[in-house]
Amino acid sequence: MVAIVSPSEYLSDTFHYNENKVDAGVAECLLAENYPLDAGEMTKGQRFIRLKKRTELNPQTKLNTLHISLNFPVQEAGMFSDKDKLRTIARDYMQRLGYADQPYLLYEHRDAGHPHLHIVTTCIDENGENKGLHNIHLTSNVARKAIEEHYGLIKAEGQQPQEYSLKPVNASVVQYGQKATKSEIANVLVNVLKSYHYTTLGELNALLQLYNVTASQGLPGSRIHQHGGLQYQALSPDGERLGKPVKASLFPYKPTLKFLKRRYAANIKSRMGSETALRKDIDLMLFAVPPPTFPDFLAALRAKGIDTCILRNEQGRTYGISYIDHRSKAVFKGSTLGDEYGINSILRRCAAPHKPELPTPTIAGIQEKQTAHTPETASTTPDRTWGDPAGQDPADNTDSIPRERLLELLLQYESVYEYVAFGFRKKKKKKKTSRGRN
């Protein structure tokens, strides 16, 4: 069993994330512990108001919500037919976590390849005191091991690592017309916006595109663009916009442009260092003998947990590439990593043919005419085709990296500051000064 504890300041988003799954028929509320009625005897609003009133006892505490997922290997899927056993395991876990007296909701989710449970609760006790999150992950790990031993479950440490999944967040891909579009977009945003490190709207859209969602500031001259607004919209698998866009201000946690700009500033620091590992992974693949074709290169990146987004203008011409590293949860535009990681340089470094069938969907028009804020838009990008030297991006205008630099790149010295205890530091000699004679 693997237990993931995620503190949050958004009770409403956490609650509705699970309830939306119930409404979609891919989840079930199994337990409402420390509630006056059973889960099935209450409405969605009644289940929510109990938690909301508890958090209102301590409005000063921001991280007032706990969202916990208990994940089990596929071999234990048969256990999920016994709902009473699932409730017993959840109660035992919450008891060991120190939250047995808290109101909490238990959900069974059936939208992933492995069986798993979700628990939603609050950190505020009945006296309005904050139970605190100190050592919460350590306590959870101890509880998890005890439950594995007590119920004879497969231990997390003994499981073989599985192939990397291309679903880095627990959010359903938006299917326009099949489910409530706004709630599906909200599920994607709540799992992505604070988890990944992006520094521009273009990088964010490269990530959102994986879930058929895009963010837009509207057309130049439009009301929303003039007032610095932002809207989110569902996309088809081919990148076509579907339905009406939803204003950012209509979502509970207000993922507005102002919010994103604060994230940009924080993410510049938080993703520092991630680009080094990403560059080395790319170089190792491209220095293979023989070098891979472009589709093989993309597939090899995907197998390591790195998605790519191929950027095209409105005429369908390719002008850029972005990398989404799900391991470090960092998003980089190719030219940000360096000249040799832009799309044209990558194509030159790959084996022929240089005009492959791209396995990844495009986001044609996603960044339409956002020249004021995203320099990598179609309207400012020269018209160019695959392998066309005359239409190369200035950021990509370099020759392929010579193979002799492989060891240099992989073994290059990286400056690291080493702390030296105060007692071992050399004392500076005082500079002798000559005094003038009286």
MOPEKA-V755773 format. One record per run of one state. SS is the DSSP state (H for helix, E for strand, C for the rest). FROM is the first residue (numbers start at 1). TO is the last residue. If there is no record, write none. Layout:
ss:SS from:FROM to:TO
ss:SS from:FROM to:TO
This chain:
ss:C from:1 to:1
ss:E from:2 to:8
ss:C from:9 to:10
ss:H from:11 to:23
ss:C from:24 to:26
ss:E from:27 to:33
ss:C from:34 to:38
ss:H from:39 to:41
ss:C from:42 to:43
ss:H from:44 to:58
ss:C from:59 to:64
ss:E from:65 to:71
ss:C from:72 to:73
ss:H from:74 to:81
ss:C from:82 to:82
ss:H from:83 to:97
ss:C from:98 to:103
ss:E from:104 to:109
ss:C from:110 to:115
ss:E from:116 to:122
ss:C from:123 to:123
ss:E from:124 to:124
ss:C from:125 to:129
ss:E from:130 to:130
ss:C from:131 to:135
ss:H from:136 to:151
ss:C from:152 to:155
ss:H from:156 to:158
ss:C from:159 to:175
ss:E from:176 to:176
ss:C from:177 to:178
ss:E from:179 to:179
ss:C from:180 to:180
ss:H from:181 to:192
ss:C from:193 to:196
ss:E from:197 to:197
ss:C from:198 to:200
ss:H from:201 to:211
ss:C from:212 to:212
ss:E from:213 to:216
ss:C from:217 to:222
ss:H from:223 to:226
ss:C from:227 to:230
ss:E from:231 to:235
ss:C from:236 to:240
ss:E from:241 to:247
ss:H from:248 to:250
ss:C from:251 to:256
ss:H from:257 to:270
ss:C from:271 to:273
ss:H from:274 to:286
ss:C from:287 to:292
ss:E from:293 to:293
ss:H from:294 to:303
ss:C from:304 to:305
ss:E from:306 to:312
ss:C from:313 to:317
ss:E from:318 to:325
ss:C from:326 to:329
ss:E from:330 to:333
ss:H from:334 to:337
ss:C from:338 to:338
ss:H from:339 to:341
ss:C from:342 to:342
ss:H from:343 to:349
ss:C from:350 to:350
ss:E from:351 to:351
ss:C from:352 to:377
ss:H from:378 to:380
ss:C from:381 to:388
ss:H from:389 to:391
ss:C from:392 to:393
ss:H from:394 to:396
ss:C from:397 to:402
ss:H from:403 to:410
ss:C from:411 to:421
ss:H from:422 to:424
ss:C from:425 to:438
